[in-house]
Amino acid sequence: MKLTGWFIVLCAVVPVPGRALETWAPSILHFPFDGPPLWISAASVADEEKIVNLDLFDSLGLLRPVERQLRALHASGYRFQKGEKPAVSRISVSECASQVLSSCHEGENPYATLADLTTYSLAIVRGTIRTVDLGFGFGMPASLLGVEASEVIKGPAPASLFYVYYPVARFRIGPISFCNGEKGFEPLSGDEILLFDYRGPADRDEVLYAPLLEQVFFQSKDGVLFLPSKLKNTPGLEKVHTLDDVVGRLAVPAASSDHQ
């Protein structure tokens, strides 16, 4: 329900009790309905016989790029050592044989300003990135960020360790490259994230969130703030330098539960 008025109040920050978490990334996460997996790790797709087994998640968007690379490898005389699972490694943009772009449904609610993000988010959560895994989400190359929640600013608390689908990813399985054409911050373990969740969990286990690029802010371990390019210097985000600055400017609307 759309709010007709704003009430600026102190953010209700709910600390998540600190405890040691087992930090590991799931190899597969499923949609709530039957079908191909929502997320599958690159290590799971690596195959001793085929190099990559795209049948595991049935991605037509990747089939032709992989076939082109396999033909080029064969023409060059490359011979794959069958029986040995190919390694997964990160690569640079210059090493990408091709790039694919994810398509997504943006929804009806706006996200052009900090006020939009605050109003229309079902939940706003701050946390520390513990794992960054490479693989395929929604059938496209992606990163899976394992996040230890530290503050719940709005809405229901997620699991203490939850996951964020992030479409910035470039990697190689054996000699085959997979590159998402999205550009953005490349997070590492120890960096912080501020998630503005518009949709709730996307997976069967209710631990995976799939925001747009404009719905996640980052701060590196050395304290550098990274905002989505479309939101830099927009109302509410002028002259912010840290995630603390951003959180301090959040105006949580009254009766925010109406959005849940």
C-alpha positions in Angstrom: 0.0 0.0 0.0 1.4 3.4 -0.9 2.0 5.7 2.0 0.6 9.2 1.7 2.8 10.8 4.3 6.2 10.6 5.9 7.2 10.7 9.5 10.9 11.1 10.2 11.7 8.9 13.2 14.8 7.4 14.7 15.8 4.2 12.8 14.9 1.1 14.7 18.1 -0.7 14.5 17.9 -4.2 15.8 21.3 -5.8 16.5 21.7 -9.4 15.6 23.3 -11.3 18.5 27.0 -12.0 17.7 28.0 -15.6 17.5 30.4 -17.7 15.5 28.8 -18.7 12.2 29.8 -21.5 9.9 30.6 -19.7 6.8 30.1 -21.8 3.7 28.2 -21.2 0.5 25.5 -23.7 -0.6 26.2 -25.4 -3.9 22.5 -25.2 -4.9 19.4 -23.3 -4.0 16.0 -24.0 -5.4 13.0 -21.9 -6.4 9.9 -22.4 -4.2 8.4 -24.3 -7.2 9.8 -27.3 -9.1 12.2 -26.6 -11.9 15.8 -25.8 -12.6 17.8 -24.4 -9.6 17.7 -20.7 -8.8 21.4 -20.9 -7.9 24.1 -23.5 -8.6 27.8 -23.1 -8.0 30.4 -23.2 -10.7 32.1 -26.1 -8.9 28.9 -28.1 -9.2 28.7 -27.5 -12.9 32.3 -28.4 -13.6 32.3 -31.8 -15.3 35.0 -34.5 -15.8 33.6 -35.4 -19.2 32.0 -32.3 -20.7 34.1 -29.6 -19.0 30.7 -27.9 -18.1 27.4 -29.6 -17.7 24.7 -27.0 -18.6 22.0 -29.6 -18.3 22.2 -29.2 -14.6 20.3 -25.9 -14.8 19.1 -25.8 -18.4 20.4 -22.4 -19.6 19.6 -21.7 -23.2 21.2 -18.3 -22.9 24.7 -19.9 -22.2 24.4 -22.8 -24.6 25.6 -21.0 -27.7 28.5 -19.1 -26.1 29.8 -22.3 -24.6 29.4 -24.2 -27.9 31.3 -21.4 -29.7 34.2 -21.7 -27.2 34.3 -25.4 -27.5 34.5 -25.3 -31.3 37.3 -22.7 -31.1 39.2 -24.9 -28.6 38.8 -27.9 -30.8 40.0 -26.0 -33.8 43.1 -24.8 -31.9 44.1 -28.4 -31.1 43.1 -28.2 -27.4 42.6 -31.5 -25.7 40.7 -31.8 -22.5 42.0 -34.3 -20.0 38.9 -36.3 -19.2 38.4 -37.8 -15.8 39.7 -34.7 -14.1 37.3 -32.1 -12.9 38.3 -28.7 -14.3 39.2 -25.9 -11.9 37.2 -22.7 -11.3 39.1 -19.4 -11.4 38.3 -15.7 -11.5 39.3 -13.8 -14.7 39.6 -10.2 -15.9 37.3 -8.5 -18.4 40.0 -8.9 -21.1 39.8 -12.7 -20.6 36.1 -12.9 -21.3 35.3 -14.7 -24.6 31.8 -13.1 -24.5 29.5 -11.4 -22.0 25.8 -12.0 -21.2 23.4 -9.6 -19.5 20.7 -10.7 -17.1 17.1 -9.6 -17.7 15.0 -8.9 -14.7 11.5 -7.7 -13.8 12.0 -4.3 -12.1 8.6 -4.1 -10.5 6.3 -1.1 -10.1 7.8 0.6 -7.0 10.5 3.2 -7.6 14.1 3.1 -6.3 15.6 6.3 -7.7 16.3 7.9 -4.4 17.2 7.0 -0.8 13.6 8.0 0.1 12.2 5.5 -2.4 14.5 2.7 -1.1 13.4 3.4 2.5 9.7 3.6 1.7 9.3 0.6 -0.5 11.7 -1.9 1.0 10.1 -4.7 2.9 13.3 -5.0 4.9 16.6 -3.0 5.2 19.5 -5.1 6.6 23.2 -4.3 7.1 25.8 -7.0 7.3 29.3 -8.2 6.7 30.2 -10.4 3.6 31.7 -13.7 4.7 31.8 -15.6 1.5 31.8 -14.8 -2.2 31.0 -17.8 -4.4 30.9 -18.0 -8.2 28.2 -19.8 -10.2 24.9 -19.3 -12.0 21.8 -17.6 -10.7 18.6 -17.4 -12.7 20.7 -19.3 -15.4 23.3 -16.5 -15.7 26.8 -16.1 -14.4 26.6 -14.5 -11.0 28.2 -14.2 -7.5 26.5 -15.5 -4.3 27.4 -13.3 -1.3 27.1 -15.0 2.1 26.2 -12.2 4.5 26.3 -12.2 8.3 23.6 -9.9 9.4 24.6 -7.2 11.9 21.7 -4.7 12.0 18.0 -4.9 10.9 16.9 -1.3 10.2 13.5 -2.1 8.9 11.3 -5.2 8.5 11.8 -8.8 9.5 15.2 -10.2 10.4 16.7 -12.6 7.9 18.7 -15.7 8.9 21.9 -14.8 10.8 23.7 -15.9 7.6 21.8 -15.1 4.5 22.7 -14.9 0.8 22.5 -12.2 -1.8 22.4 -12.9 -5.6 24.8 -10.4 -7.2 25.1 -10.4 -11.1 28.7 -9.0 -11.2 30.8 -12.1 -12.0 33.6 -13.2 -14.3 35.1 -16.7 -14.1 36.5 -19.7 -16.0 35.6 -23.3 -15.6 38.6 -25.1 -17.1 39.1 -23.2 -20.5 35.5 -22.0 -20.8 34.8 -18.4 -19.6 31.6 -17.1 -18.2 31.1 -13.4 -17.8 28.1 -11.3 -16.8 28.0 -8.0 -18.6 26.9 -6.1 -15.5 29.5 -3.7 -14.1 29.8 -2.7 -10.4 31.6 -3.1 -7.2 33.4 -6.4 -6.8 33.0 -7.4 -3.1 35.4 -9.4 -1.0 35.0 -11.2 2.3 35.1 -8.7 5.1 33.3 -5.9 3.1 30.0 -4.5 4.4 26.7 -4.5 2.5 23.4 -2.6 3.0 20.5 -4.4 1.5 17.2 -2.8 0.5 14.9 -5.8 0.0 11.8 -5.2 -2.1 10.6 -8.7 -2.6 11.5 -11.0 0.2 13.5 -14.3 -0.1 13.4 -15.8 -3.6 14.3 -19.4 -2.7 12.6 -22.4 -1.1 14.7 -22.1 2.1 14.0 -18.4 2.4 17.7 -17.4 2.7 18.4 -15.9 -0.7 17.6 -12.3 -1.7 17.8 -11.1 -5.3 18.0 -7.2 -5.3 18.6 -5.0 -8.3 22.0 -3.3 -8.4 20.5 -0.1 -7.2 19.2 -1.9 -4.1 22.6 -2.8 -2.6 25.3 -0.4 -1.2 28.8 -1.6 -0.2 31.6 -0.4 2.0 35.1 -2.0 1.6 37.1 -3.2 4.5 39.3 -0.1 4.3 36.1 2.1 4.7 35.5 3.2 1.1 31.7 3.6 0.3 30.4 2.3 -3.0 27.0 3.6 -4.1 25.1 2.4 -7.3 26.1 4.8 -10.1 22.5 5.8 -10.7 22.1 6.9 -7.1 25.3 8.9 -6.6 24.5 12.6 -5.6 20.7 11.9 -5.6 18.6 13.5 -2.9 19.6 12.1 0.5 22.9 10.8 -0.7 24.8 14.0 -1.1 28.1 14.1 0.7 27.8 10.7 2.4 31.1 8.9 3.0 30.3 5.8 5.0 27.4 3.4 5.5 27.0 5.0 8.9 26.3 8.2 7.1 23.7 6.5 4.9 22.0 4.7 7.8 21.9 8.0 9.7 19.9 9.6 6.8 17.3 6.8 6.6 13.8 8.1 7.3 11.8 5.0 8.2 8.1 5.7 7.4 5.5 5.2 10.0 3.3 2.0 9.7 6.0 0.4 7.5 4.3 -2.9 8.2 1.7 -1.9 5.6 4.3 -2.8 2.9 4.8 -6.3 4.3 
